[in-house]
Structure formats: structure tokens, C-alpha cells
């Protein structure tokens, strides 16, 4: 396994851990979510960390594929889609999550908390789908390397 792929595997394990941490919070009622600033901040931070992990993995996939990762997170995801690793639909949805992450980080004083709460379930589905796709890509790359030895 190349250094990039071993780092991808490590990042993937971390991503799955963050997803597991966030998952229990999707069943919290809107009222409970809105009434707890500590819960909201924890959810926002996990959202941010998950998006960062996804983008880091995308950059590593590009690097492993011989492509210089771009500076913009959205562009990294678009390039991984161009490689055929992500479907256009998943890439679009992940690119949208980068925008949400940016609003959480940079426009924290104007967050629509109800909207964040409502979007958690679909966000987690996308993050899990990305993890599954990444695992499949890693397996395929391992098989290709085994055949060329």
C-alpha cells in the first residue's frame, strides 16, 4: 500500500468514527436541539470535521492518482468525480456540504439552526456513502497493485 493509501485508510477510520459520534444526534428533537447551545456547537463541529476529513481524503486520492490537489475543497471533490470515483450526484451533494461547512465556520452568527438539524440525516447518508465509495476504491487499488506484482 502506498503512503497516500495508508493515510487514506487512517483518515477513513477517523471519518467513520466522527460519523458514529454524530449519528446519535440525528434523533434529537428540534426543540431539544434548539434549546442546547452545547449540543448545537458539538454538532456543528462534528459536521465541520467530517467535511474536512472528506476533503482531505479527496485530496489524497488525487495525489495517489498523480494529480496535484487544488486549493479549493469544492474543486477537489469535482476532480475526484472526474476520475469516476464519485458519482456526479454524490459529488454535487458533497460540494454543497462544503458550502454549509463554510457558512458554519465563517458565518457562525447567522446559522439557521433548524435547517442544520433537519439536514443532519441526509448529511450523514452522504458522508457514509463517501466512506463506502472510498473503501471500494481502496480495495480496487489494492487488487490492481496485487495483479501488477
CORSULPE-V775284 format. One record per helix or strand. SS is the DSSP state (~ for helix, > for strand). FROM is the first residue (numbers start at 1). LEN is the number of residues. If there is no record, write none. Layout:
SS_FROM_LEN ; SS_FROM_LEN
This chain:
~_3_25 ; ~_30_6 ; ~_37_28 ; ~_73_10 ; ~_88_19 ; ~_108_3 ; ~_113_36
